Amino acid sequence: MFVRLDCIGRGLGRRLLAYLQDRCDRLELRVYLQNERALRCYLAAGFAEKMTVSDDATGRQELVMVWEKTQPA
């Protein structure tokens, strides 16, 4: 997910994640390791780190992250 530069910091990414988490049982994404702001957002939303990979197009390192809906007990 990319948020336009002039829209960063308005909570749009957080709201989009919440929308998807309400409708999906599992989400997987990649985020550039240098994007610390996005990493913090995904961790706060409950995503877990899965593995590090290299983006074929840019050569930059990405972190694969996964979120799974927990079932009520």
FIBA-384641 format. One record per atom (N, C-alpha, C): atom name; x, y, z. Coordinates in steps of 0.02 Angstrom, whole numbers, plus 50000, padded with zeros to 5 digits. Layout:
<pts>
CA|X|Y|Z
...
</pts>
This chain:
<pts>
N|50043|49942|50000
CA|50000|50000|50000
C|50045|50061|50000
N|50030|50108|49958
CA|50066|50170|49957
C|50018|50228|49970
N|50038|50274|50012
CA|49998|50333|50026
C|50034|50393|49995
N|49997|50434|49959
CA|50027|50493|49928
C|50063|50536|49980
N|50121|50563|49961
CA|50162|50601|50008
C|50124|50655|50044
N|50081|50692|50009
CA|50045|50746|50041
C|49988|50722|50087
N|49976|50656|50089
CA|49924|50628|50131
C|49952|50589|50190
N|50018|50581|50193
CA|50049|50544|50248
C|50037|50580|50314
N|50024|50542|50366
CA|50013|50570|50433
C|49941|50587|50448
N|49896|50570|50404
CA|49824|50584|50415
C|49785|50524|50438
N|49819|50467|50447
CA|49785|50406|50470
C|49752|50366|50414
N|49765|50383|50351
CA|49734|50347|50296
C|49757|50275|50293
N|49822|50264|50300
CA|49847|50195|50299
C|49818|50153|50355
N|49815|50182|50414
CA|49787|50146|50472
C|49713|50129|50460
N|49676|50175|50430
CA|49605|50162|50416
C|49596|50109|50362
N|49639|50110|50311
CA|49635|50059|50258
C|49651|49990|50287
N|49701|49986|50330
CA|49717|49922|50361
C|49659|49897|50403
N|49628|49941|50442
CA|49572|49921|50484
C|49514|49896|50441
N|49502|49929|50385
CA|49449|49908|50339
C|49463|49837|50314
N|49525|49824|50293
CA|49543|49758|50268
C|49541|49705|50323
N|49564|49723|50383
CA|49564|49676|50438
C|49494|49656|50459
N|49446|49700|50450
CA|49376|49684|50465
C|49348|49633|50415
N|49375|49631|50355
CA|49347|49591|50301
C|49388|49529|50282
N|49448|49524|50307
CA|49493|49469|50288
C|49514|49429|50349
N|49530|49365|50338
CA|49556|49323|50392
C|49632|49325|50395
N|49664|49342|50338
CA|49737|49342|50335
C|49760|49394|50285
N|49811|49431|50302
CA|49842|49480|50258
C|49917|49470|50258
N|49948|49477|50200
CA|50020|49474|50194
C|50043|49532|50152
N|50098|49564|50173
CA|50123|49622|50136
C|50198|49624|50139
N|50226|49667|50098
CA|50299|49680|50098
C|50308|49755|50111
N|50358|49771|50151
CA|50374|49840|50166
C|50450|49849|50163
N|50472|49904|50133
CA|50544|49917|50130
C|50571|49925|50202
N|50627|49894|50216
CA|50657|49897|50283
C|50672|49969|50303
N|50687|50012|50255
CA|50703|50082|50271
C|50641|50123|50290
N|50582|50096|50276
CA|50520|50133|50289
C|50497|50121|50362
N|50533|50152|50408
CA|50521|50141|50479
C|50450|50162|50501
N|50425|50214|50472
CA|50357|50237|50490
C|50305|50184|50472
N|50311|50155|50413
CA|50264|50103|50392
C|50273|50040|50435
N|50335|50022|50450
CA|50348|49965|50493
C|50313|49973|50561
N|50319|50031|50591
CA|50286|50044|50655
C|50210|50038|50648
N|50183|50063|50594
CA|50110|50060|50582
C|50087|49987|50578
N|50123|49946|50538
CA|50104|49876|50530
C|50111|49837|50595
N|50164|49849|50632
CA|50173|49815|50696
C|50118|49834|50744
N|50100|49898|50746
CA|50046|49921|50789
C|49979|49890|50769
N|49971|49873|50705
CA|49909|49843|50680
C|49908|49767|50690
N|49961|49740|50721
CA|49962|49669|50736
C|49998|49625|50686
N|50032|49654|50638
CA|50069|49614|50590
C|50132|49585|50623
N|50152|49526|50601
CA|50212|49493|50626
C|50263|49488|50569
N|50327|49492|50587
CA|50380|49486|50538
C|50387|49412|50517
N|50390|49400|50452
CA|50395|49331|50427
C|50465|49317|50399
N|50489|49359|50353
CA|50555|49349|50324
C|50576|49412|50286
N|50641|49415|50270
CA|50668|49470|50231
C|50683|49445|50161
N|50663|49485|50111
CA|50675|49467|50041
C|50702|49528|50005
N|50726|49518|49944
CA|50751|49572|49903
C|50700|49588|49849
N|50683|49651|49840
CA|50638|49673|49787
C|50675|49666|49721
N|50649|49624|49675
CA|50683|49612|49611
C|50689|49676|49570
N|50640|49720|49574
CA|50640|49780|49532
C|50689|49833|49557
N|50697|49839|49623
CA|50737|49893|49651
C|50801|49869|49685
N|50804|49805|49704
CA|50860|49779|49741
C|50858|49796|49815
N|50807|49832|49836
CA|50801|49851|49906
C|50775|49793|49948
N|50794|49791|50011
CA|50772|49739|50057
C|50702|49755|50081
N|50660|49703|50081
CA|50591|49709|50105
C|50579|49659|50161
N|50536|49678|50206
CA|50514|49633|50259
C|50445|49608|50240
N|50436|49542|50239
CA|50371|49512|50227
C|50337|49508|50296
N|50276|49534|50299
CA|50239|49535|50362
C|50171|49503|50353
N|50146|49470|50406
CA|50083|49434|50402
C|50040|49453|50462
N|49975|49459|50448
CA|49926|49470|50500
C|49872|49416|50492
N|49851|49385|50547
CA|49797|49336|50546
C|49746|49354|50599
N|49682|49351|50580
CA|49629|49364|50626
C|49627|49310|50679
N|49623|49329|50742
CA|49618|49280|50795
C|49545|49262|50805
N|49533|49199|50816
CA|49465|49174|50827
C|49447|49182|50901
N|49387|49207|50916
CA|49367|49213|50987
C|49364|49144|51020
N|49383|49142|51082
CA|49384|49079|51120
C|49314|49059|51140
</pts>
